[in-house]
């Protein structure tokens, strides 16, 4: 076992050496910009990068009609001409121009108008793949039961997780009478975040929970469910707080209303920050090799990066649990007469 670990470490050293050797000419010309590379790594993109293979993705724009083309149509200047209108790709955002030029304000932000962008980016591809995986898992599990016994091997390992979510998250927070109505949502939420977190650890696969817009979207699903299912007791505790003096109510009501919107925001930031921090740390450790341009740096940076990667597996499960548990807690609050 120990020899296998040594072999793995040596292989990683060799791979790093090859990468460093291939990048030598580039480093002679351009200084390695760590922050720029990190932002490029964690940002959404109109291309998929798998090793040295670049896969263009569809660009779908609405600008007085649909404009559809592949992202590889952008030339070296990131410019595409469609029916006399130029579309410019700048910082993974698409702007339009009559003369092919971008105009900036004094803050350095483009002033050009943007078309409605419905493009299929790498984050969208990842969401589609994860959705297919979740659908396959749930339908396969449902069809693998016979006389209440699970016969699918993978399902036998997932069944305790589902029971854990029911007994530890759903029932304690929502209650035995109402929890069944929200179990599909909680299970989908948990497995969507978990599968994405685990897949995101693998190279060349984007981790969409490291994107604040994705985590904000997930948290708003919880917000909408709360709003749709809220009852008179929920709003009574916000506007007609029992046993509270009137003057205090005037102060507390705005705070309670703000709290309604802060809850989904804190849900999204918590998940986003924990996931993105691990990716930035790993990339920063690996970047030390390219910054110092010394292969011996890999002796320190790669083991630490591997250690953080192992921690990310734990974080993947932990953040899935925390997000699902807090969502169940917020949903459960609407059914309690006093919260």
C-alpha positions, 0 to 999 in steps of 0.5 A: 500500500505504501509503495502504491502511494509512492508510485502515485506521488512520483507519477504526479511529479512527472506529470507536473514536470511535463506541464512545466516543460511544455509551458516554459516558452510561454513563461519566457514571454509572459509572466504567469498571472495566478489571479487571472488563471484562477478566475478563468478556471472557476468562471463559466465559459462557452467552451469545454476544455478536456485535457488539450481538447477544446469543444465549442458550445452553441451560442444562442442569442436573441437580437431581433430574431435568433442568432445561432452559431458555435463558439469557435466562430469567434475569431482571434479578436473574439468577433463574429459578424452576423447580418452586419451586426458584430458580436464581441466576446469579452470576459465570457459575456457577449456584446454587440457593436455596429463597427466591431469595437467595444466602448468602455466607461471610466470604470473599465466596463463595456458600454455596448448593449448586450443581446439576450444570451440563451447560450449553452455554456459549460455550466448548463451542460453540467446541469443537464448531465447531473439532472440526467444522472439524478433521474436515472438514479431515482427511476432505477431505484424505484424500479429495483424494488420488489416486495420492499427489497432493493435489488440494485447494488448502487441503490442499496448504498443510496437507500441509507442516505435517503432514510437518513435525510428523511429521519434526520432532516425532513421529519425533525424540521417539517414534522411527520404530517407534512414532510412527505410533501417536501421529500422529493424536493429535499432529495433532489436538492441533496443529490444535485448538490452532492453529485455536483460537488463530487464531480467538480473535484475531478479535473476538466469538470466544472463545479457549478456550486462554485458559481454564485448564480447557481447557488442563488437559484437553488436557494430561491427554489426554497424561497418560492416553496416557502412563499407558496406554502406559507399560512396565516400562522407564518405571517401572523408571527411576522406582522402580529407578534403575540405579547410584543408591545406595539412600538417594538413591533414597528421596529421588528416587522421591517427586520422580519421582512428583511430576514425573509429575503436574507435567508436564501441569500445566506444559503447561497453564499454559504455553499458558494463560499465553501466550494469556491474556497477549496478550488481556489486553494488547490489551484493556488498551490499548483500555481506555485510551481509555475510562479517559481518555475522550479520543479522541486516546489511540486514536492510541497505543493502537490501533497498539500493540493491532494490533502485539500482535495481529500478534504473537499470530498468531506466538504461535498457531503457536509455542504449538501447536508447543511444546505438541505437541512437549512432548507428543511428548517426554513420550510418547517417554520411555516407550519409552526404556530410559534417560531 
